[in-house]
């Protein structure tokens, strides 16, 4: 074998050995790596969860202001959105005939008083003559009847004056309650009467306001079956105060109470209307505004898991547990129906001591081997209110 052939064989051997090492290295590098997942070891927990319901606000009273008499609007004392007190003037209606009725009634009273005085004099004049037998009792009775008639006429005149003053008072339209003035569709000079289709304005009494919201039938049934009390009315009475979230996301200072649950379920939506009452001493909340009612739900010694640690499959909810061997298992769970927010209250499927995967659970299959990084309960439940 010459020198050139030897070098060729040696070079080929080096290439074969190198390829063999590369193959082994590739096989070692291609082995699947165990991925790390955040996990949580479950323990029973007590907390307060909150359920939010969109709500609409109505004043305690929304009163249409309508005229009692016919006439032209002479003055408008308030503007739209003004806060008014009970008895405060809102409008002045020009109706001269009612002023004339007062003057006529007052004159009738004076005439009736004069007739009464004359009749009384006649009685006083005739009575001694009858006592002396100069004239008959018939004349006294006639004088007495005239007196009684004059007395009745005076009473009628007084009643007519009261009625005339009442009608004149109707020309000043006042607010029947404390509240806020709504829109005013009429202007100065507009003709109004009790038969006018549109009200002169609306006054909303907002010392207390009502928040109306809807709850689905299943949640209502769960509520009716839980809590203390033998009747729904007793359960409502013992409910904790509820909060109101304003349109800017802030929480209203005053707490409210749920007062009534509508007796009928809407067959189209499957919901029932509920009313909560809130005090509104500063008049911040206006009738017609949109808000959110937040209902607290106190839970004690329950298994609570983040919703992000679950996934849905065929209308079922699953969580992923990790065994001591580091392998995963998909577990079907059931939850409390009125659970809200970012957590589920688990009623079956999980127990204290189970270790669950917190994220990426939808991609894990049964028997997947993972590396666990156990999170503290304080970290997982940090956003609980």
MIPA-681592 format. One line per field, with one value per residue (C-alpha): x, y, z; residue in one letter. Coordinates in pm, 1 decimal, always signed. Layout:
N
X	[X:...]
Y	[Y:...]
Z	[Z:...]
resn	[A:...]
***
This chain:
385
X	[+0.0:+149.8:+143.8:-138.3:-376.3:-306.7:-391.1:-717.4:-827.4:-735.0:-936.7:-1241.2:-1217.4:-1209.5:-1517.9:-1709.8:-1620.7:-1721.0:-2056.3:-2120.0:-2063.0:-2289.2:-2566.4:-2540.2:-2532.2:-2840.3:-3022.5:-2937.0:-3040.8:-3372.9:-3506.2:-3828.7:-3773.5:-4014.0:-4190.9:-4247.0:-4600.5:-4726.3:-4933.6:-5129.9:-5194.3:-5559.3:-5679.2:-6024.3:-6077.4:-6331.5:-6386.3:-6644.1:-6719.8:-6913.9:-7169.6:-7232.6:-7564.3:-7631.0:-7902.2:-8113.4:-8200.1:-8543.4:-8637.3:-8857.1:-9127.2:-9146.0:-9437.2:-9587.4:-9672.9:-10003.9:-10214.9:-10549.1:-10679.6:-10665.5:-10455.9:-10135.5:-9798.0:-9707.1:-9389.6:-9146.3:-8968.6:-8726.8:-8498.5:-8452.3:-8241.1:-8309.1:-8339.9:-8670.7:-8848.3:-9206.2:-9436.0:-9184.0:-9345.6:-9266.1:-9501.2:-9746.2:-10055.3:-10229.3:-10605.6:-10779.2:-11120.7:-11017.3:-10914.1:-11254.8:-11425.4:-11249.6:-11364.0:-11720.1:-11728.1:-11595.7:-11869.3:-12132.9:-12019.0:-12065.9:-12413.4:-12503.6:-12376.9:-12594.9:-12899.9:-12826.7:-12800.0:-13131.6:-13301.5:-13168.9:-13308.3:-13646.6:-13647.0:-13548.1:-13825.2:-14104.0:-14028.3:-14137.5:-14454.9:-14543.5:-14471.7:-14715.8:-14978.0:-14983.3:-14898.1:-14928.4:-14655.5:-14675.8:-14495.1:-14215.5:-14178.3:-14166.5:-13893.5:-13701.9:-13716.5:-13584.2:-13297.7:-13214.1:-13218.7:-12980.9:-12752.0:-12743.7:-12675.8:-12377.2:-12245.9:-12277.4:-12095.0:-11812.0:-11787.8:-11782.0:-11495.1:-11296.3:-11355.3:-11256.7:-10935.4:-10857.0:-10894.4:-10683.2:-10420.4:-10406.8:-10269.0:-9944.1:-9814.2:-9594.8:-9380.2:-9557.8:-9229.5:-8859.7:-8685.0:-8524.8:-8704.1:-8709.5:-8751.9:-8986.6:-9153.6:-9357.7:-9241.5:-9382.7:-9717.7:-9800.5:-10163.3:-10204.6:-10496.4:-10577.0:-10643.7:-10299.5:-10131.6:-9780.9:-9709.8:-9561.6:-9259.7:-9166.8:-9027.8:-8822.5:-8798.1:-8440.0:-8399.7:-8408.5:-8352.2:-8436.4:-8193.4:-8370.6:-8177.3:-8247.3:-8136.6:-8165.1:-8399.5:-8127.3:-7940.3:-8264.4:-8351.2:-8009.0:-8053.5:-8400.9:-8263.7:-7969.2:-7944.9:-8145.6:-8517.8:-8821.1:-8963.4:-8815.3:-8916.1:-8720.8:-8417.1:-8426.4:-8452.6:-8145.3:-7931.7:-7620.9:-7612.6:-7535.2:-7310.7:-7364.3:-7098.8:-7137.0:-7082.3:-6720.7:-6642.8:-6633.0:-6827.0:-7115.9:-7073.3:-7414.6:-7495.8:-7833.2:-8075.9:-8263.6:-8633.1:-8844.2:-8828.5:-9083.7:-9333.4:-9322.8:-9035.7:-8989.4:-9053.5:-8846.2:-8530.4:-8574.7:-8500.0:-8681.0:-8665.9:-8525.2:-8532.5:-8268.0:-8310.9:-8030.8:-8031.1:-7936.5:-7894.1:-7659.3:-7863.5:-7564.8:-7767.8:-8028.4:-8329.7:-8262.8:-7889.6:-7718.7:-7524.2:-7418.8:-7546.1:-7280.5:-7407.2:-7167.8:-7162.0:-6984.9:-6842.0:-6682.2:-6446.0:-6475.4:-6242.3:-6178.3:-5986.6:-5909.3:-6124.4:-5802.2:-5707.9:-6003.4:-6121.4:-6455.2:-6522.9:-6870.4:-7044.0:-6830.6:-6564.9:-6228.1:-5927.5:-5588.0:-5435.4:-5076.6:-4996.4:-4689.3:-4532.8:-4551.4:-4813.2:-5131.6:-5494.9:-5798.7:-6071.6:-6436.4:-6555.2:-6887.4:-6915.7:-7152.2:-7405.6:-7385.8:-7006.3:-6882.5:-6563.4:-6234.4:-6290.2:-6503.8:-6635.2:-6587.5:-6860.9:-6721.4:-6420.9:-6146.6:-6050.4:-5804.6:-5451.5:-5495.4:-5235.0:-5375.0:-5211.8:-5281.6:-5220.5:-5206.5:-5437.3:-5624.2:-5306.6:-5228.4:-5343.1:-5392.4:-5057.8:-4847.1:-4528.6:-4458.7:-4230.6:-4424.7:-4360.3:-4595.7:-4735.2:-4835.3:-5205.5:-5137.4:-5012.9:-5294.8:-5575.4:-5415.9:-5696.3:-5975.9:-6163.4]
Y	[+0.0:+330.7:+645.2:+811.8:+514.4:+507.6:+876.8:+825.9:+540.3:+740.6:+1040.8:+823.5:+668.7:+1013.7:+1118.7:+801.6:+846.8:+1214.5:+1131.7:+873.7:+1128.0:+1378.4:+1118.8:+1041.9:+1410.8:+1473.1:+1187.3:+1326.7:+1678.6:+1563.8:+1404.0:+1584.4:+1817.7:+1823.5:+2163.5:+2358.2:+2472.2:+2686.4:+2483.5:+2532.0:+2296.7:+2338.0:+2421.9:+2514.9:+2888.4:+3142.4:+3466.5:+3699.6:+3682.0:+3942.8:+3912.9:+4215.6:+4288.0:+4573.8:+4797.4:+5097.6:+5371.4:+5513.1:+5779.6:+5691.7:+5897.6:+6021.9:+6264.2:+6423.5:+6787.7:+6878.0:+7196.0:+7190.4:+7495.0:+7623.7:+7926.1:+8061.1:+8006.5:+8344.9:+8255.4:+7963.4:+7974.4:+7681.3:+7535.1:+7177.0:+6978.0:+7214.2:+7067.4:+7175.5:+7138.3:+7035.4:+7337.4:+7537.1:+7725.0:+7585.5:+7770.8:+8061.4:+8033.2:+8349.2:+8300.0:+8633.3:+8468.4:+8303.6:+8637.5:+8771.4:+8476.2:+8562.2:+8923.9:+8819.1:+8570.2:+8834.0:+9077.8:+8807.1:+8757.3:+9125.4:+9120.1:+8805.6:+8960.4:+9266.9:+9051.2:+8852.3:+9165.6:+9293.9:+8960.9:+8961.4:+9309.5:+9195.9:+8901.5:+9126.8:+9374.7:+9119.4:+8904.2:+9154.6:+9236.4:+8866.9:+8836.7:+9124.7:+8964.8:+9257.2:+9043.0:+8673.1:+8408.5:+8365.9:+8695.8:+8585.3:+8250.4:+8428.3:+8663.4:+8366.3:+8179.4:+8488.8:+8500.8:+8130.8:+8177.5:+8473.0:+8267.1:+7986.9:+8237.2:+8367.9:+8012.1:+7954.9:+8278.9:+8176.8:+7837.2:+8005.6:+8227.8:+7926.7:+7749.5:+8058.1:+8097.8:+7729.3:+7764.5:+8078.9:+7886.0:+7631.2:+7902.3:+7867.1:+7517.7:+7388.2:+7079.7:+6809.5:+6652.6:+6721.1:+6624.1:+6716.1:+6887.7:+6699.5:+6840.0:+7136.1:+7105.3:+7427.4:+7787.8:+8125.3:+8193.2:+7826.0:+7733.4:+7448.7:+7271.2:+6954.9:+6788.1:+6865.3:+6542.3:+6620.4:+6712.2:+7053.2:+6872.2:+6576.5:+6594.9:+6294.4:+6241.9:+6116.0:+6127.7:+5751.0:+5573.4:+5224.6:+5010.5:+4753.3:+4451.9:+4100.6:+3765.3:+3437.8:+3169.4:+2922.7:+3174.5:+3283.3:+2921.2:+2864.2:+3176.0:+3066.8:+2728.9:+2873.5:+3122.1:+3144.8:+3200.9:+2994.7:+3225.7:+3426.1:+3749.1:+3647.4:+3550.5:+3889.3:+4070.1:+3889.4:+3950.7:+4163.4:+4520.6:+4555.2:+4806.2:+5028.7:+5085.6:+5415.3:+5464.6:+5577.5:+5253.8:+5409.8:+5264.4:+5470.5:+5574.9:+5455.9:+5086.6:+4956.5:+4678.3:+4441.6:+4499.7:+4305.9:+4020.8:+4027.7:+3743.6:+3671.9:+3524.1:+3667.7:+3373.5:+3527.7:+3591.6:+3345.5:+3621.4:+3789.4:+4160.7:+4262.6:+4602.4:+4742.5:+5067.6:+5322.5:+5644.6:+5947.3:+6237.8:+6437.3:+6384.8:+6234.9:+5958.1:+6066.3:+5877.4:+5699.6:+5648.5:+5311.9:+5150.6:+4810.3:+4639.3:+4431.2:+4153.5:+3997.4:+3621.1:+3496.0:+3144.5:+2949.1:+2648.5:+2587.3:+2486.4:+2797.5:+2785.7:+3047.3:+3025.3:+3041.9:+2702.5:+2535.3:+2461.9:+2362.5:+2057.6:+1949.6:+2170.5:+2032.0:+2209.2:+2043.5:+2114.1:+1946.4:+1777.7:+1662.0:+1333.1:+1249.1:+1099.1:+1439.0:+1325.5:+1514.1:+1408.0:+1591.5:+1608.1:+1701.3:+1950.9:+2109.0:+2461.7:+2681.1:+2829.4:+3188.1:+3195.9:+3520.3:+3709.2:+3531.3:+3223.1:+2911.9:+2763.1:+2391.3:+2167.5:+1833.0:+1690.8:+1845.0:+1829.6:+1988.5:+1866.5:+1824.0:+1997.9:+2169.5:+2331.1:+2705.7:+2787.1:+2628.6:+2349.8:+2313.6:+2185.9:+1917.7:+1562.3:+1285.8:+1138.0:+1435.2:+1461.4:+1811.7:+1991.2:+2178.0:+2521.2:+2553.3:+2903.7:+3041.8:+3092.0:+3461.4:+3507.9:+3316.7:+3485.5:+3830.5:+4000.8:+3876.3:+4176.5]
Z	[+0.0:-100.9:+106.9:-90.5:-43.2:+330.6:+368.4:+176.6:+405.2:+715.4:+598.9:+531.0:+878.5:+1039.2:+843.7:+948.2:+1316.6:+1300.1:+1141.6:+1410.8:+1684.6:+1511.1:+1488.5:+1860.9:+1941.5:+1726.2:+1894.5:+2237.1:+2139.5:+1984.7:+2302.1:+2422.9:+2715.6:+3016.0:+3016.9:+3336.8:+3436.2:+3720.2:+3966.2:+4286.1:+4575.9:+4668.9:+5016.9:+5142.5:+5139.5:+5265.6:+5079.9:+4931.3:+4560.8:+4367.1:+4089.5:+3868.1:+3695.8:+3449.1:+3594.5:+3504.2:+3751.3:+3816.0:+4065.0:+4358.7:+4187.6:+3829.4:+3838.3:+3529.1:+3590.0:+3422.4:+3450.5:+3631.6:+3444.4:+3088.8:+2997.6:+2846.8:+3011.6:+3155.7:+3349.6:+3376.4:+3710.9:+3666.2:+3403.7:+3290.8:+3536.7:+3826.9:+4175.5:+4330.3:+4662.2:+4727.9:+4685.8:+4480.9:+4186.7:+3842.2:+3604.4:+3606.3:+3384.4:+3275.1:+3333.0:+3412.9:+3442.6:+3768.4:+3915.4:+3814.3:+3980.0:+4305.9:+4285.6:+4203.7:+4491.0:+4731.5:+4621.0:+4662.0:+5019.2:+5097.9:+4942.7:+5137.0:+5459.2:+5401.4:+5334.7:+5648.9:+5859.5:+5720.5:+5789.0:+6143.0:+6204.2:+6077.2:+6320.3:+6609.4:+6516.2:+6478.2:+6784.5:+7056.5:+6862.7:+6853.9:+7224.7:+7289.1:+7063.9:+6826.8:+6524.4:+6460.4:+6490.3:+6115.7:+6066.9:+6302.0:+6126.2:+5789.4:+5916.8:+6061.0:+5726.6:+5550.9:+5801.1:+5752.9:+5374.4:+5401.1:+5624.3:+5364.8:+5087.4:+5282.3:+5326.1:+4951.4:+4880.4:+5114.0:+4942.1:+4601.8:+4717.5:+4841.8:+4509.7:+4312.0:+4514.6:+4462.7:+4086.8:+4096.0:+4290.9:+4009.0:+3783.6:+3978.0:+3906.3:+4190.7:+4241.8:+4446.0:+4565.9:+4610.7:+4289.9:+3959.7:+3672.6:+3342.8:+2993.1:+2939.1:+2597.0:+2630.4:+2615.5:+2721.0:+2554.3:+2494.5:+2553.1:+2800.3:+2963.5:+3151.5:+2814.9:+2669.9:+2557.7:+2683.5:+3044.6:+3116.5:+3261.8:+3481.3:+3833.6:+3940.6:+4313.4:+4361.4:+4739.2:+4697.7:+4367.2:+4245.5:+4047.2:+3829.2:+3701.1:+3574.3:+3717.2:+3527.3:+3649.8:+3745.8:+3959.9:+4125.9:+4203.5:+4354.7:+4563.9:+4677.8:+4787.8:+4977.7:+5257.6:+5577.6:+5600.5:+5508.0:+5240.7:+4956.4:+5131.3:+5442.6:+5233.3:+5058.5:+5392.1:+5524.8:+5216.7:+5273.1:+5136.3:+4765.8:+4589.2:+4288.9:+4023.1:+3839.9:+3467.6:+3525.1:+3708.9:+4056.3:+4346.6:+4480.7:+4844.2:+4963.1:+5003.9:+4888.9:+4973.2:+4746.5:+4814.9:+4565.8:+4316.6:+4036.2:+4058.0:+3683.0:+3482.0:+3133.7:+2904.0:+2623.6:+2826.4:+3114.3:+3363.8:+3650.1:+3735.9:+4073.5:+4242.3:+4476.1:+4667.5:+4722.2:+4919.8:+4709.1:+4952.5:+4727.6:+4410.5:+4225.9:+4062.8:+3810.9:+3685.9:+3356.5:+3409.3:+3350.6:+3633.9:+3766.0:+4079.5:+4255.7:+4484.3:+4738.0:+4787.9:+5097.9:+5062.3:+5345.5:+5338.3:+4963.3:+4683.1:+4478.2:+4147.8:+3882.7:+3570.2:+3367.5:+3515.2:+3339.0:+2986.7:+2837.9:+2624.1:+2512.1:+2767.9:+3048.2:+3250.2:+3309.9:+3531.7:+3506.2:+3810.7:+3855.7:+4028.5:+4236.5:+3925.5:+3751.4:+3502.3:+3428.6:+3441.4:+3306.6:+3571.0:+3507.6:+3768.1:+3864.4:+3999.0:+4191.4:+3947.4:+4071.1:+4073.7:+3923.1:+3857.8:+3782.5:+3999.0:+4020.5:+4342.7:+4278.7:+4417.4:+4291.2:+4108.5:+4320.5:+4686.6:+4926.2:+4862.7:+4485.5:+4271.7:+3963.0:+3661.3:+3643.9:+3277.1:+2933.7:+3045.4:+2715.6:+2544.8:+2804.6:+2746.7:+3000.9:+3101.0:+2989.5:+3196.4:+3323.5:+3563.3:+3833.7:+3976.2:+4272.6:+4324.3:+4665.2:+4742.9:+4814.9:+4457.8:+4291.8:+4487.7:+4498.4:+4303.7:+4527.1:+4666.3]
resn	[X:X:X:X:X:X:X:X:X:X:X:X:X:X:X:X:X:X:X:X:X:X:X:X:X:X:X:X:X:X:X:X:X:X:X:X:X:X:X:X:X:X:X:X:X:X:X:X:X:X:X:X:X:X:X:X:X:X:X:X:X:X:X:X:X:X:X:X:X:X:X:X:X:X:X:X:X:X:X:X:X:X:X:X:X:X:X:X:X:X:X:X:X:X:X:X:X:X:X:X:X:X:X:X:X:X:X:X:X:X:X:X:X:X:X:X:X:X:X:X:X:X:X:X:X:X:X:X:X:X:X:X:X:X:X:X:X:X:X:X:X:X:X:X:X:X:X:X:X:X:X:X:X:X:X:X:X:X:X:X:X:X:X:X:X:X:X:X:X:X:X:X:X:X:X:X:X:X:X:X:X:X:X:X:X:X:X:X:X:X:X:X:X:X:X:X:X:X:X:X:X:X:X:X:X:X:X:X:X:X:X:X:X:X:X:X:X:X:X:X:X:X:X:X:X:X:X:X:X:X:X:X:X:X:X:X:X:X:X:X:X:X:X:X:X:X:X:X:X:X:X:X:X:X:X:X:X:X:X:X:X:X:X:X:X:X:X:X:X:X:X:X:X:X:X:X:X:X:X:X:X:X:X:X:X:X:X:X:X:X:X:X:X:X:X:X:X:X:X:X:X:X:X:X:X:X:X:X:X:X:X:X:X:X:X:X:X:X:X:X:X:X:X:X:X:X:X:X:X:X:X:X:X:X:X:X:X:X:X:X:X:X:X:X:X:X:X:X:X:X:X:X:X:X:X:X:X:X:X:X:X:X:X:X:X:X:X:X:X:X:X:X:X:X:X:X:X:X:X:X:X:X:X:X:X]
***
